[in-house]
Amino acid sequence: MATNAIVSCEVCLTEIPKSVARSYEGPDYVYYFCGGDCYQKWQAQNGMREIGLSVRGAALDFEAARRLADLMASGAGKEPMLLAWFDRRRGLESPQAAECTKDKPGWFAYAVSHGGNVKVDINQGEYVFVYATGRR
């Protein structure tokens, strides 16, 4: 194996040295190679994989968005189970959990605390779904 091997950042796909990607100095390298915005997203993930989708040229209601999110989550892990969702268009969320943190809505905090590890964000927050999946 080459000592100068590189890997892609999980957030922004910038190439970083493999030798430091999972090292103690990893956060410093993410900040240096990927920038401050990527570093903040990386810190906020807590192991959650985020899939962002943009749908244009087709009518997208909640049910269509959910089917699309289900499909994406099934590709991200085994047996995805929907834990929580947010529908900005209709102003609805599930579960309707009280805000328990300052930085996360209640429905999202619920999903994280119940093992949510895949987030599917459609049209920049128009529809957001969080799943718990088994690892592949």
Buried (B, 14 or more C-beta within 10 A) or exposed (E): EEEEEEBEBBBBEBEBBBBBBEEEEEEEBBBEBBEEEBBEBBEEBEEBBBBEBEBEEEEBEBEBBBEBBBEBBBEBBEEBBBBBBBBBEEEEBBEEBEEEEEEBBBBBBBBBEEEBBBBBBBBEEBBBBBBBBEEE
